[in-house]
């Protein structure tokens, strides 16, 4: 790939957590947009297009390490580059 603006194809399942097996660093070098049921969401931590869900952080609940708990929302998911 000689084109510097070439973006990698977005995977079916992508996570924003670097410790996750679904984390792809090359995808996060560009801005990613997520639509759930036709509405764009900016708070998505993880998504799966084929299974139709996204995970967003809970506004209040924390796990034992102080990280926000993730809430799974289901619907039609579309991932794209902005």
mmCIF file of the N, C-alpha and C atoms, coordinates in Angstrom:
data_MODEL
# 
_entry.id   MODEL 
# 
loop_
_atom_site.group_PDB 
_atom_site.id 
_atom_site.type_symbol 
_atom_site.label_atom_id 
_atom_site.label_alt_id 
_atom_site.label_comp_id 
_atom_site.label_asym_id 
_atom_site.label_entity_id 
_atom_site.label_seq_id 
_atom_site.pdbx_PDB_ins_code 
_atom_site.Cartn_x 
_atom_site.Cartn_y 
_atom_site.Cartn_z 
_atom_site.occupancy 
_atom_site.B_iso_or_equiv 
_atom_site.pdbx_formal_charge 
_atom_site.auth_seq_id 
_atom_site.auth_comp_id 
_atom_site.auth_asym_id 
_atom_site.auth_atom_id 
_atom_site.pdbx_PDB_model_num 
ATOM 1   N N  . UNK A 1 1  ? 0.835   -1.181 0.000  1.00 0.00 ? 1  UNK A N  1 
ATOM 2   C CA . UNK A 1 1  ? 0.000   0.000  0.000  1.00 0.00 ? 1  UNK A CA 1 
ATOM 3   C C  . UNK A 1 1  ? 0.877   1.239  0.000  1.00 0.00 ? 1  UNK A C  1 
ATOM 4   N N  . UNK A 1 2  ? 0.923   1.896  -1.109 1.00 0.00 ? 2  UNK A N  1 
ATOM 5   C CA . UNK A 1 2  ? 1.726   3.103  -1.201 1.00 0.00 ? 2  UNK A CA 1 
ATOM 6   C C  . UNK A 1 2  ? 0.928   4.342  -0.829 1.00 0.00 ? 2  UNK A C  1 
ATOM 7   N N  . UNK A 1 3  ? -0.391  4.231  -0.770 1.00 0.00 ? 3  UNK A N  1 
ATOM 8   C CA . UNK A 1 3  ? -1.244  5.361  -0.423 1.00 0.00 ? 3  UNK A CA 1 
ATOM 9   C C  . UNK A 1 3  ? -1.280  5.531  1.099  1.00 0.00 ? 3  UNK A C  1 
ATOM 10  N N  . UNK A 1 4  ? -0.861  6.700  1.587  1.00 0.00 ? 4  UNK A N  1 
ATOM 11  C CA . UNK A 1 4  ? -0.823  6.947  3.030  1.00 0.00 ? 4  UNK A CA 1 
ATOM 12  C C  . UNK A 1 4  ? -2.206  7.150  3.622  1.00 0.00 ? 4  UNK A C  1 
ATOM 13  N N  . UNK A 1 5  ? -3.191  7.508  2.796  1.00 0.00 ? 5  UNK A N  1 
ATOM 14  C CA . UNK A 1 5  ? -4.537  7.751  3.289  1.00 0.00 ? 5  UNK A CA 1 
ATOM 15  C C  . UNK A 1 5  ? -5.391  6.491  3.291  1.00 0.00 ? 5  UNK A C  1 
ATOM 16  N N  . UNK A 1 6  ? -4.836  5.358  2.913  1.00 0.00 ? 6  UNK A N  1 
ATOM 17  C CA . UNK A 1 6  ? -5.598  4.111  2.894  1.00 0.00 ? 6  UNK A CA 1 
ATOM 18  C C  . UNK A 1 6  ? -5.962  3.717  4.316  1.00 0.00 ? 6  UNK A C  1 
ATOM 19  N N  . UNK A 1 7  ? -7.228  3.409  4.501  1.00 0.00 ? 7  UNK A N  1 
ATOM 20  C CA . UNK A 1 7  ? -7.713  3.034  5.827  1.00 0.00 ? 7  UNK A CA 1 
ATOM 21  C C  . UNK A 1 7  ? -7.979  1.534  5.829  1.00 0.00 ? 7  UNK A C  1 
ATOM 22  N N  . UNK A 1 8  ? -7.633  0.859  6.932  1.00 0.00 ? 8  UNK A N  1 
ATOM 23  C CA . UNK A 1 8  ? -7.921  -0.578 6.993  1.00 0.00 ? 8  UNK A CA 1 
ATOM 24  C C  . UNK A 1 8  ? -9.428  -0.815 7.068  1.00 0.00 ? 8  UNK A C  1 
ATOM 25  N N  . UNK A 1 9  ? -9.857  -1.951 6.575  1.00 0.00 ? 9  UNK A N  1 
ATOM 26  C CA . UNK A 1 9  ? -11.275 -2.294 6.633  1.00 0.00 ? 9  UNK A CA 1 
ATOM 27  C C  . UNK A 1 9  ? -11.683 -2.495 8.085  1.00 0.00 ? 9  UNK A C  1 
ATOM 28  N N  . UNK A 1 10 ? -12.845 -1.961 8.442  1.00 0.00 ? 10 UNK A N  1 
ATOM 29  C CA . UNK A 1 10 ? -13.326 -2.112 9.816  1.00 0.00 ? 10 UNK A CA 1 
ATOM 30  C C  . UNK A 1 10 ? -13.777 -3.555 10.040 1.00 0.00 ? 10 UNK A C  1 
ATOM 31  N N  . UNK A 1 11 ? -13.316 -4.167 11.137 1.00 0.00 ? 11 UNK A N  1 
ATOM 32  C CA . UNK A 1 11 ? -13.712 -5.551 11.409 1.00 0.00 ? 11 UNK A CA 1 
ATOM 33  C C  . UNK A 1 11 ? -15.162 -5.643 11.880 1.00 0.00 ? 11 UNK A C  1 
ATOM 34  N N  . UNK A 1 12 ? -15.674 -6.864 11.887 1.00 0.00 ? 12 UNK A N  1 
ATOM 35  C CA . UNK A 1 12 ? -17.042 -7.120 12.344 1.00 0.00 ? 12 UNK A CA 1 
ATOM 36  C C  . UNK A 1 12 ? -17.183 -6.844 13.839 1.00 0.00 ? 12 UNK A C  1 
ATOM 37  N N  . UNK A 1 13 ? -16.134 -7.135 14.605 1.00 0.00 ? 13 UNK A N  1 
ATOM 38  C CA . UNK A 1 13 ? -16.146 -6.971 16.066 1.00 0.00 ? 13 UNK A CA 1 
ATOM 39  C C  . UNK A 1 13 ? -14.905 -6.167 16.439 1.00 0.00 ? 13 UNK A C  1 
ATOM 40  N N  . UNK A 1 14 ? -15.100 -5.004 17.062 1.00 0.00 ? 14 UNK A N  1 
ATOM 41  C CA . UNK A 1 14 ? -13.984 -4.127 17.413 1.00 0.00 ? 14 UNK A CA 1 
ATOM 42  C C  . UNK A 1 14 ? -14.178 -3.601 18.823 1.00 0.00 ? 14 UNK A C  1 
ATOM 43  N N  . UNK A 1 15 ? -13.076 -3.568 19.590 1.00 0.00 ? 15 UNK A N  1 
ATOM 44  C CA . UNK A 1 15 ? -13.102 -3.080 20.960 1.00 0.00 ? 15 UNK A CA 1 
ATOM 45  C C  . UNK A 1 15 ? -12.101 -1.941 21.124 1.00 0.00 ? 15 UNK A C  1 
ATOM 46  N N  . UNK A 1 16 ? -12.428 -0.999 21.978 1.00 0.00 ? 16 UNK A N  1 
ATOM 47  C CA . UNK A 1 16 ? -11.532 0.112  22.260 1.00 0.00 ? 16 UNK A CA 1 
ATOM 48  C C  . UNK A 1 16 ? -10.552 -0.175 23.387 1.00 0.00 ? 16 UNK A C  1 
ATOM 49  N N  . UNK A 1 17 ? -10.696 -1.316 24.043 1.00 0.00 ? 17 UNK A N  1 
ATOM 50  C CA . UNK A 1 17 ? -9.811  -1.690 25.147 1.00 0.00 ? 17 UNK A CA 1 
ATOM 51  C C  . UNK A 1 17 ? -8.565  -2.375 24.590 1.00 0.00 ? 17 UNK A C  1 
ATOM 52  N N  . UNK A 1 18 ? -7.366  -1.820 24.825 1.00 0.00 ? 18 UNK A N  1 
ATOM 53  C CA . UNK A 1 18 ? -6.140  -2.416 24.284 1.00 0.00 ? 18 UNK A CA 1 
ATOM 54  C C  . UNK A 1 18 ? -5.870  -3.838 24.784 1.00 0.00 ? 18 UNK A C  1 
ATOM 55  N N  . UNK A 1 19 ? -6.448  -4.249 25.897 1.00 0.00 ? 19 UNK A N  1 
ATOM 56  C CA . UNK A 1 19 ? -6.228  -5.603 26.414 1.00 0.00 ? 19 UNK A CA 1 
ATOM 57  C C  . UNK A 1 19 ? -7.168  -6.629 25.784 1.00 0.00 ? 19 UNK A C  1 
ATOM 58  N N  . UNK A 1 20 ? -8.129  -6.177 25.002 1.00 0.00 ? 20 UNK A N  1 
ATOM 59  C CA . UNK A 1 20 ? -9.107  -7.075 24.389 1.00 0.00 ? 20 UNK A CA 1 
ATOM 60  C C  . UNK A 1 20 ? -8.517  -7.757 23.156 1.00 0.00 ? 20 UNK A C  1 
ATOM 61  N N  . UNK A 1 21 ? -8.900  -9.002 22.885 1.00 0.00 ? 21 UNK A N  1 
ATOM 62  C CA . UNK A 1 21 ? -8.436  -9.660 21.656 1.00 0.00 ? 21 UNK A CA 1 
ATOM 63  C C  . UNK A 1 21 ? -9.064  -9.045 20.400 1.00 0.00 ? 21 UNK A C  1 
ATOM 64  N N  . UNK A 1 22 ? -10.087 -8.210 20.552 1.00 0.00 ? 22 UNK A N  1 
ATOM 65  C CA . UNK A 1 22 ? -10.758 -7.579 19.419 1.00 0.00 ? 22 UNK A CA 1 
ATOM 66  C C  . UNK A 1 22 ? -10.261 -6.159 19.172 1.00 0.00 ? 22 UNK A C  1 
ATOM 67  N N  . UNK A 1 23 ? -9.163  -5.769 19.782 1.00 0.00 ? 23 UNK A N  1 
ATOM 68  C CA . UNK A 1 23 ? -8.574  -4.443 19.607 1.00 0.00 ? 23 UNK A CA 1 
ATOM 69  C C  . UNK A 1 23 ? -7.668  -4.461 18.375 1.00 0.00 ? 23 UNK A C  1 
ATOM 70  N N  . UNK A 1 24 ? -7.886  -3.509 17.447 1.00 0.00 ? 24 UNK A N  1 
ATOM 71  C CA . UNK A 1 24 ? -7.056  -3.379 16.243 1.00 0.00 ? 24 UNK A CA 1 
ATOM 72  C C  . UNK A 1 24 ? -6.528  -1.955 16.225 1.00 0.00 ? 24 UNK A C  1 
ATOM 73  N N  . UNK A 1 25 ? -5.247  -1.803 16.539 1.00 0.00 ? 25 UNK A N  1 
ATOM 74  C CA . UNK A 1 25 ? -4.641  -0.477 16.685 1.00 0.00 ? 25 UNK A CA 1 
ATOM 75  C C  . UNK A 1 25 ? -4.740  0.353  15.413 1.00 0.00 ? 25 UNK A C  1 
ATOM 76  N N  . UNK A 1 26 ? -4.574  -0.285 14.250 1.00 0.00 ? 26 UNK A N  1 
ATOM 77  C CA . UNK A 1 26 ? -4.578  0.442  12.977 1.00 0.00 ? 26 UNK A CA 1 
ATOM 78  C C  . UNK A 1 26 ? -5.921  1.139  12.717 1.00 0.00 ? 26 UNK A C  1 
ATOM 79  N N  . UNK A 1 27 ? -7.012  0.555  13.191 1.00 0.00 ? 27 UNK A N  1 
ATOM 80  C CA . UNK A 1 27 ? -8.332  1.164  12.986 1.00 0.00 ? 27 UNK A CA 1 
ATOM 81  C C  . UNK A 1 27 ? -8.486  2.451  13.789 1.00 0.00 ? 27 UNK A C  1 
ATOM 82  N N  . UNK A 1 28 ? -7.838  2.544  14.931 1.00 0.00 ? 28 UNK A N  1 
ATOM 83  C CA . UNK A 1 28 ? -7.999  3.705  15.799 1.00 0.00 ? 28 UNK A CA 1 
ATOM 84  C C  . UNK A 1 28 ? -7.092  4.869  15.414 1.00 0.00 ? 28 UNK A C  1 
ATOM 85  N N  . UNK A 1 29 ? -6.323  4.717  14.337 1.00 0.00 ? 29 UNK A N  1 
ATOM 86  C CA . UNK A 1 29 ? -5.537  5.836  13.830 1.00 0.00 ? 29 UNK A CA 1 
ATOM 87  C C  . UNK A 1 29 ? -6.421  6.807  13.046 1.00 0.00 ? 29 UNK A C  1 
ATOM 88  N N  . UNK A 1 30 ? -7.664  6.417  12.779 1.00 0.00 ? 30 UNK A N  1 
ATOM 89  C CA . UNK A 1 30 ? -8.643  7.233  12.065 1.00 0.00 ? 30 UNK A CA 1 
ATOM 90  C C  . UNK A 1 30 ? -9.893  7.338  12.943 1.00 0.00 ? 30 UNK A C  1 
ATOM 91  N N  . UNK A 1 31 ? -10.702 8.361  12.702 1.00 0.00 ? 31 UNK A N  1 
ATOM 92  C CA . UNK A 1 31 ? -11.935 8.538  13.470 1.00 0.00 ? 31 UNK A CA 1 
ATOM 93  C C  . UNK A 1 31 ? -12.981 7.538  12.991 1.00 0.00 ? 31 UNK A C  1 
ATOM 94  N N  . UNK A 1 32 ? -13.578 6.813  13.931 1.00 0.00 ? 32 UNK A N  1 
ATOM 95  C CA . UNK A 1 32 ? -14.583 5.803  13.624 1.00 0.00 ? 32 UNK A CA 1 
ATOM 96  C C  . UNK A 1 32 ? -15.933 6.298  14.119 1.00 0.00 ? 32 UNK A C  1 
ATOM 97  N N  . UNK A 1 33 ? -16.949 6.120  13.299 1.00 0.00 ? 33 UNK A N  1 
ATOM 98  C CA . UNK A 1 33 ? -18.308 6.455  13.678 1.00 0.00 ? 33 UNK A CA 1 
ATOM 99  C C  . UNK A 1 33 ? -19.136 5.186  13.802 1.00 0.00 ? 33 UNK A C  1 
ATOM 100 N N  . UNK A 1 34 ? -20.096 5.198  14.723 1.00 0.00 ? 34 UNK A N  1 
ATOM 101 C CA . UNK A 1 34 ? -20.981 4.060  14.938 1.00 0.00 ? 34 UNK A CA 1 
ATOM 102 C C  . UNK A 1 34 ? -22.415 4.559  14.919 1.00 0.00 ? 34 UNK A C  1 
ATOM 103 N N  . UNK A 1 35 ? -23.267 3.887  14.140 1.00 0.00 ? 35 UNK A N  1 
ATOM 104 C CA . UNK A 1 35 ? -24.698 4.168  14.154 1.00 0.00 ? 35 UNK A CA 1 
ATOM 105 C C  . UNK A 1 35 ? -25.412 2.968  14.744 1.00 0.00 ? 35 UNK A C  1 
ATOM 106 N N  . UNK A 1 36 ? -26.295 3.227  15.692 1.00 0.00 ? 36 UNK A N  1 
ATOM 107 C CA . UNK A 1 36 ? -27.143 2.196  16.289 1.00 0.00 ? 36 UNK A CA 1 
ATOM 108 C C  . UNK A 1 36 ? -28.578 2.585  16.002 1.00 0.00 ? 36 UNK A C  1 
ATOM 109 N N  . UNK A 1 37 ? -29.269 1.756  15.238 1.00 0.00 ? 37 UNK A N  1 
ATOM 110 C CA . UNK A 1 37 ? -30.659 2.011  14.828 1.00 0.00 ? 37 UNK A CA 1 
ATOM 111 C C  . UNK A 1 37 ? -30.802 3.368  14.143 1.00 0.00 ? 37 UNK A C  1 
ATOM 112 N N  . UNK A 1 38 ? -29.838 3.738  13.309 1.00 0.00 ? 38 UNK A N  1 
ATOM 113 C CA . UNK A 1 38 ? -29.909 4.971  12.539 1.00 0.00 ? 38 UNK A CA 1 
ATOM 114 C C  . UNK A 1 38 ? -29.421 6.217  13.248 1.00 0.00 ? 38 UNK A C  1 
ATOM 115 N N  . UNK A 1 39 ? -29.105 6.142  14.546 1.00 0.00 ? 39 UNK A N  1 
ATOM 116 C CA . UNK A 1 39 ? -28.613 7.298  15.295 1.00 0.00 ? 39 UNK A CA 1 
ATOM 117 C C  . UNK A 1 39 ? -27.133 7.131  15.582 1.00 0.00 ? 39 UNK A C  1 
ATOM 118 N N  . UNK A 1 40 ? -26.365 8.175  15.326 1.00 0.00 ? 40 UNK A N  1 
ATOM 119 C CA . UNK A 1 40 ? -24.927 8.107  15.575 1.00 0.00 ? 40 UNK A CA 1 
ATOM 120 C C  . UNK A 1 40 ? -24.646 8.213  17.074 1.00 0.00 ? 40 UNK A C  1 
ATOM 121 N N  . UNK A 1 41 ? -23.779 7.320  17.554 1.00 0.00 ? 41 UNK A N  1 
ATOM 122 C CA . UNK A 1 41 ? -23.405 7.310  18.979 1.00 0.00 ? 41 UNK A CA 1 
ATOM 123 C C  . UNK A 1 41 ? -21.922 7.630  19.085 1.00 0.00 ? 41 UNK A C  1 
ATOM 124 N N  . UNK A 1 42 ? -21.577 8.400  20.104 1.00 0.00 ? 42 UNK A N  1 
ATOM 125 C CA . UNK A 1 42 ? -20.182 8.783  20.304 1.00 0.00 ? 42 UNK A CA 1 
ATOM 126 C C  . UNK A 1 42 ? -19.567 8.112  21.523 1.00 0.00 ? 42 UNK A C  1 
ATOM 127 N N  . UNK A 1 43 ? -20.343 7.319  22.264 1.00 0.00 ? 43 UNK A N  1 
ATOM 128 C CA . UNK A 1 43 ? -19.858 6.740  23.513 1.00 0.00 ? 43 UNK A CA 1 
ATOM 129 C C  . UNK A 1 43 ? -19.656 5.227  23.437 1.00 0.00 ? 43 UNK A C  1 
ATOM 130 N N  . UNK A 1 44 ? -19.488 4.677  22.249 1.00 0.00 ? 44 UNK A N  1 
ATOM 131 C CA . UNK A 1 44 ? -19.366 3.230  22.076 1.00 0.00 ? 44 UNK A CA 1 
ATOM 132 C C  . UNK A 1 44 ? -17.951 2.763  22.419 1.00 0.00 ? 44 UNK A C  1 
ATOM 133 N N  . UNK A 1 45 ? -17.850 1.746  23.271 1.00 0.00 ? 45 UNK A N  1 
ATOM 134 C CA . UNK A 1 45 ? -16.566 1.148  23.647 1.00 0.00 ? 45 UNK A CA 1 
ATOM 135 C C  . UNK A 1 45 ? -16.257 -0.101 22.831 1.00 0.00 ? 45 UNK A C  1 
ATOM 136 N N  . UNK A 1 46 ? -17.304 -0.825 22.420 1.00 0.00 ? 46 UNK A N  1 
ATOM 137 C CA . UNK A 1 46 ? -17.129 -2.073 21.688 1.00 0.00 ? 46 UNK A CA 1 
ATOM 138 C C  . UNK A 1 46 ? -18.378 -2.305 20.849 1.00 0.00 ? 46 UNK A C  1 
ATOM 139 N N  . UNK A 1 47 ? -18.205 -2.931 19.671 1.00 0.00 ? 47 UNK A N  1 
ATOM 140 C CA . UNK A 1 47 ? -19.368 -3.228 18.846 1.00 0.00 ? 47 UNK A CA 1 
ATOM 141 C C  . UNK A 1 47 ? -19.183 -4.548 18.120 1.00 0.00 ? 47 UNK A C  1 
ATOM 142 N N  . UNK A 1 48 ? -20.301 -5.116 17.665 1.00 0.00 ? 48 UNK A N  1 
ATOM 143 C CA . UNK A 1 48 ? -20.306 -6.295 16.811 1.00 0.00 ? 48 UNK A CA 1 
ATOM 144 C C  . UNK A 1 48 ? -21.438 -6.101 15.803 1.00 0.00 ? 48 UNK A C  1 
ATOM 145 N N  . UNK A 1 49 ? -21.081 -5.976 14.531 1.00 0.00 ? 49 UNK A N  1 
ATOM 146 C CA . UNK A 1 49 ? -22.073 -5.715 13.496 1.00 0.00 ? 49 UNK A CA 1 
ATOM 147 C C  . UNK A 1 49 ? -22.935 -6.945 13.242 1.00 0.00 ? 49 UNK A C  1 
ATOM 148 N N  . UNK A 1 50 ? -22.331 -8.136 13.133 1.00 0.00 ? 50 UNK A N  1 
ATOM 149 C CA . UNK A 1 50 ? -23.085 -9.344 12.781 1.00 0.00 ? 50 UNK A CA 1 
ATOM 150 C C  . UNK A 1 50 ? -24.075 -9.750 13.877 1.00 0.00 ? 50 UNK A C  1 
ATOM 151 N N  . UNK A 1 51 ? -23.713 -9.541 15.144 1.00 0.00 ? 51 UNK A N  1 
ATOM 152 C CA . UNK A 1 51 ? -24.609 -9.899 16.239 1.00 0.00 ? 51 UNK A CA 1 
ATOM 153 C C  . UNK A 1 51 ? -25.553 -8.752 16.600 1.00 0.00 ? 51 UNK A C  1 
ATOM 154 N N  . UNK A 1 52 ? -25.278 -7.536 16.129 1.00 0.00 ? 52 UNK A N  1 
ATOM 155 C CA . UNK A 1 52 ? -26.177 -6.404 16.332 1.00 0.00 ? 52 UNK A CA 1 
ATOM 156 C C  . UNK A 1 52 ? -26.183 -5.833 17.736 1.00 0.00 ? 52 UNK A C  1 
ATOM 157 N N  . UNK A 1 53 ? -25.009 -5.539 18.298 1.00 0.00 ? 53 UNK A N  1 
ATOM 158 C CA . UNK A 1 53 ? -24.944 -4.920 19.620 1.00 0.00 ? 53 UNK A CA 1 
ATOM 159 C C  . UNK A 1 53 ? -23.758 -3.978 19.728 1.00 0.00 ? 53 UNK A C  1 
ATOM 160 N N  . UNK A 1 54 ? -23.869 -3.041 20.671 1.00 0.00 ? 54 UNK A N  1 
ATOM 161 C CA . UNK A 1 54 ? -22.776 -2.156 21.051 1.00 0.00 ? 54 UNK A CA 1 
ATOM 162 C C  . UNK A 1 54 ? -22.700 -2.161 22.569 1.00 0.00 ? 54 UNK A C  1 
ATOM 163 N N  . UNK A 1 55 ? -21.535 -1.849 23.095 1.00 0.00 ? 55 UNK A N  1 
ATOM 164 C CA . UNK A 1 55 ? -21.371 -1.708 24.544 1.00 0.00 ? 55 UNK A CA 1 
ATOM 165 C C  . UNK A 1 55 ? -20.953 -0.276 24.831 1.00 0.00 ? 55 UNK A C  1 
ATOM 166 N N  . UNK A 1 56 ? -21.677 0.336  25.788 1.00 0.00 ? 56 UNK A N  1 
ATOM 167 C CA . UNK A 1 56 ? -21.382 1.707  26.196 1.00 0.00 ? 56 UNK A CA 1 
ATOM 168 C C  . UNK A 1 56 ? -21.087 1.718  27.691 1.00 0.00 ? 56 UNK A C  1 
ATOM 169 N N  . UNK A 1 57 ? -20.290 2.679  28.179 1.00 0.00 ? 57 UNK A N  1 
ATOM 170 C CA . UNK A 1 57 ? -19.999 2.730  29.612 1.00 0.00 ? 57 UNK A CA 1 
ATOM 171 C C  . UNK A 1 57 ? -21.206 3.212  30.412 1.00 0.00 ? 57 UNK A C  1 
ATOM 172 N N  . UNK A 1 58 ? -21.377 2.616  31.583 1.00 0.00 ? 58 UNK A N  1 
ATOM 173 C CA . UNK A 1 58 ? -22.439 3.025  32.492 1.00 0.00 ? 58 UNK A CA 1 
ATOM 174 C C  . UNK A 1 58 ? -22.084 4.378  33.098 1.00 0.00 ? 58 UNK A C  1 
ATOM 175 N N  . UNK A 1 59 ? -23.059 5.263  33.255 1.00 0.00 ? 59 UNK A N  1 
ATOM 176 C CA . UNK A 1 59 ? -22.744 6.581  33.826 1.00 0.00 ? 59 UNK A CA 1 
ATOM 177 C C  . UNK A 1 59 ? -22.338 6.540  35.295 1.00 0.00 ? 59 UNK A C  1 
ATOM 178 N N  . UNK A 1 60 ? -22.799 5.537  36.058 1.00 0.00 ? 60 UNK A N  1 
ATOM 179 C CA . UNK A 1 60 ? -22.499 5.507  37.491 1.00 0.00 ? 60 UNK A CA 1 
ATOM 180 C C  . UNK A 1 60 ? -21.794 4.250  37.957 1.00 0.00 ? 60 UNK A C  1 
ATOM 181 N N  . UNK A 1 61 ? -22.196 3.085  37.485 1.00 0.00 ? 61 UNK A N  1 
ATOM 182 C CA . UNK A 1 61 ? -21.677 1.816  38.000 1.00 0.00 ? 61 UNK A CA 1 
ATOM 183 C C  . UNK A 1 61 ? -20.218 1.605  37.609 1.00 0.00 ? 61 UNK A C  1 
ATOM 184 N N  . UNK A 1 62 ? -19.427 1.171  38.580 1.00 0.00 ? 62 UNK A N  1 
ATOM 185 C CA . UNK A 1 62 ? -17.995 0.906  38.369 1.00 0.00 ? 62 UNK A CA 1 
ATOM 186 C C  . UNK A 1 62 ? -17.685 -0.536 38.754 1.00 0.00 ? 62 UNK A C  1 
ATOM 187 N N  . UNK A 1 63 ? -16.652 -1.106 38.121 1.00 0.00 ? 63 UNK A N  1 
ATOM 188 C CA . UNK A 1 63 ? -16.217 -2.443 38.533 1.00 0.00 ? 63 UNK A CA 1 
ATOM 189 C C  . UNK A 1 63 ? -15.239 -2.306 39.701 1.00 0.00 ? 63 UNK A C  1 
ATOM 190 N N  . UNK A 1 64 ? -14.671 -3.396 40.146 1.00 0.00 ? 64 UNK A N  1 
ATOM 191 C CA . UNK A 1 64 ? -13.820 -3.344 41.339 1.00 0.00 ? 64 UNK A CA 1 
ATOM 192 C C  . UNK A 1 64 ? -12.507 -2.597 41.124 1.00 0.00 ? 64 UNK A C  1 
ATOM 193 N N  . UNK A 1 65 ? -12.133 -2.331 39.867 1.00 0.00 ? 65 UNK A N  1 
ATOM 194 C CA . UNK A 1 65 ? -10.908 -1.579 39.588 1.00 0.00 ? 65 UNK A CA 1 
ATOM 195 C C  . UNK A 1 65 ? -11.203 -0.115 39.287 1.00 0.00 ? 65 UNK A C  1 
ATOM 196 N N  . UNK A 1 66 ? -12.478 0.288  39.386 1.00 0.00 ? 66 UNK A N  1 
ATOM 197 C CA . UNK A 1 66 ? -12.852 1.678  39.161 1.00 0.00 ? 66 UNK A CA 1 
ATOM 198 C C  . UNK A 1 66 ? -13.179 2.017  37.719 1.00 0.00 ? 66 UNK A C  1 
ATOM 199 N N  . UNK A 1 67 ? -13.191 1.015  36.829 1.00 0.00 ? 67 UNK A N  1 
ATOM 200 C CA . UNK A 1 67 ? -13.553 1.244  35.438 1.00 0.00 ? 67 UNK A CA 1 
ATOM 201 C C  . UNK A 1 67 ? -15.072 1.181  35.300 1.00 0.00 ? 67 UNK A C  1 
ATOM 202 N N  . UNK A 1 68 ? -15.644 1.949  34.372 1.00 0.00 ? 68 UNK A N  1 
ATOM 203 C CA . UNK A 1 68 ? -17.096 1.904  34.218 1.00 0.00 ? 68 UNK A CA 1 
ATOM 204 C C  . UNK A 1 68 ? -17.562 0.545  33.700 1.00 0.00 ? 68 UNK A C  1 
ATOM 205 N N  . UNK A 1 69 ? -18.695 0.083  34.227 1.00 0.00 ? 69 UNK A N  1 
ATOM 206 C CA . UNK A 1 69 ? -19.310 -1.147 33.734 1.00 0.00 ? 69 UNK A CA 1 
ATOM 207 C C  . UNK A 1 69 ? -19.869 -0.864 32.343 1.00 0.00 ? 69 UNK A C  1 
ATOM 208 N N  . UNK A 1 70 ? -19.896 -1.883 31.493 1.00 0.00 ? 70 UNK A N  1 
ATOM 209 C CA . UNK A 1 70 ? -20.391 -1.709 30.137 1.00 0.00 ? 70 UNK A CA 1 
ATOM 210 C C  . UNK A 1 70 ? -21.817 -2.241 30.021 1.00 0.00 ? 70 UNK A C  1 
ATOM 211 N N  . UNK A 1 71 ? -22.648 -1.472 29.324 1.00 0.00 ? 71 UNK A N  1 
ATOM 212 C CA . UNK A 1 71 ? -24.039 -1.833 29.089 1.00 0.00 ? 71 UNK A CA 1 
ATOM 213 C C  . UNK A 1 71 ? -24.171 -2.236 27.629 1.00 0.00 ? 71 UNK A C  1 
ATOM 214 N N  . UNK A 1 72 ? -24.826 -3.365 27.356 1.00 0.00 ? 72 UNK A N  1 
ATOM 215 C CA . UNK A 1 72 ? -25.008 -3.840 25.985 1.00 0.00 ? 72 UNK A CA 1 
ATOM 216 C C  . UNK A 1 72 ? -26.358 -3.345 25.460 1.00 0.00 ? 72 UNK A C  1 
ATOM 217 N N  . UNK A 1 73 ? -26.309 -2.653 24.315 1.00 0.00 ? 73 UNK A N  1 
ATOM 218 C CA . UNK A 1 73 ? -27.513 -2.201 23.623 1.00 0.00 ? 73 UNK A CA 1 
ATOM 219 C C  . UNK A 1 73 ? -27.607 -2.963 22.311 1.00 0.00 ? 73 UNK A C  1 
ATOM 220 N N  . UNK A 1 74 ? -28.804 -3.449 21.978 1.00 0.00 ? 74 UNK A N  1 
ATOM 221 C CA . UNK A 1 74 ? -28.987 -4.237 20.770 1.00 0.00 ? 74 UNK A CA 1 
ATOM 222 C C  . UNK A 1 74 ? -29.746 -3.444 19.724 1.00 0.00 ? 74 UNK A C  1 
ATOM 223 N N  . UNK A 1 75 ? -29.453 -3.742 18.456 1.00 0.00 ? 75 UNK A N  1 
ATOM 224 C CA . UNK A 1 75 ? -30.128 -3.089 17.344 1.00 0.00 ? 75 UNK A CA 1 
ATOM 225 C C  . UNK A 1 75 ? -29.292 -3.232 16.090 1.00 0.00 ? 75 UNK A C  1 
ATOM 226 N N  . UNK A 1 76 ? -29.626 -2.450 15.082 1.00 0.00 ? 76 UNK A N  1 
ATOM 227 C CA . UNK A 1 76 ? -28.900 -2.466 13.815 1.00 0.00 ? 76 UNK A CA 1 
ATOM 228 C C  . UNK A 1 76 ? -27.649 -1.600 13.955 1.00 0.00 ? 76 UNK A C  1 
ATOM 229 N N  . UNK A 1 77 ? -26.475 -2.202 13.782 1.00 0.00 ? 77 UNK A N  1 
ATOM 230 C CA . UNK A 1 77 ? -25.193 -1.514 13.982 1.00 0.00 ? 77 UNK A CA 1 
ATOM 231 C C  . UNK A 1 77 ? -24.527 -1.281 12.635 1.00 0.00 ? 77 UNK A C  1 
ATOM 232 N N  . UNK A 1 78 ? -24.003 -0.057 12.465 1.00 0.00 ? 78 UNK A N  1 
ATOM 233 C CA . UNK A 1 78 ? -23.255 0.291  11.261 1.00 0.00 ? 78 UNK A CA 1 
ATOM 234 C C  . UNK A 1 78 ? -21.983 1.018  11.697 1.00 0.00 ? 78 UNK A C  1 
ATOM 235 N N  . UNK A 1 79 ? -20.836 0.529  11.252 1.00 0.00 ? 79 UNK A N  1 
ATOM 236 C CA . UNK A 1 79 ? -19.547 1.148  11.570 1.00 0.00 ? 79 UNK A CA 1 
ATOM 237 C C  . UNK A 1 79 ? -18.987 1.787  10.304 1.00 0.00 ? 79 UNK A C  1 
ATOM 238 N N  . UNK A 1 80 ? -18.391 2.983  10.457 1.00 0.00 ? 80 UNK A N  1 
ATOM 239 C CA . UNK A 1 80 ? -17.857 3.702  9.296  1.00 0.00 ? 80 UNK A CA 1 
ATOM 240 C C  . UNK A 1 80 ? -16.741 4.635  9.756  1.00 0.00 ? 80 UNK A C  1 
ATOM 241 N N  . UNK A 1 81 ? -15.926 5.053  8.797  1.00 0.00 ? 81 UNK A N  1 
ATOM 242 C CA . UNK A 1 81 ? -14.898 6.062  9.070  1.00 0.00 ? 81 UNK A CA 1 
ATOM 243 C C  . UNK A 1 81 ? -15.492 7.424  8.829  1.00 0.00 ? 81 UNK A C  1 
ATOM 244 N N  . UNK A 1 82 ? -15.166 8.377  9.692  1.00 0.00 ? 82 UNK A N  1 
ATOM 245 C CA . UNK A 1 82 ? -15.649 9.751  9.514  1.00 0.00 ? 82 UNK A CA 1 
ATOM 246 C C  . UNK A 1 82 ? -14.763 10.487 8.542  1.00 0.00 ? 82 UNK A C  1 
# 
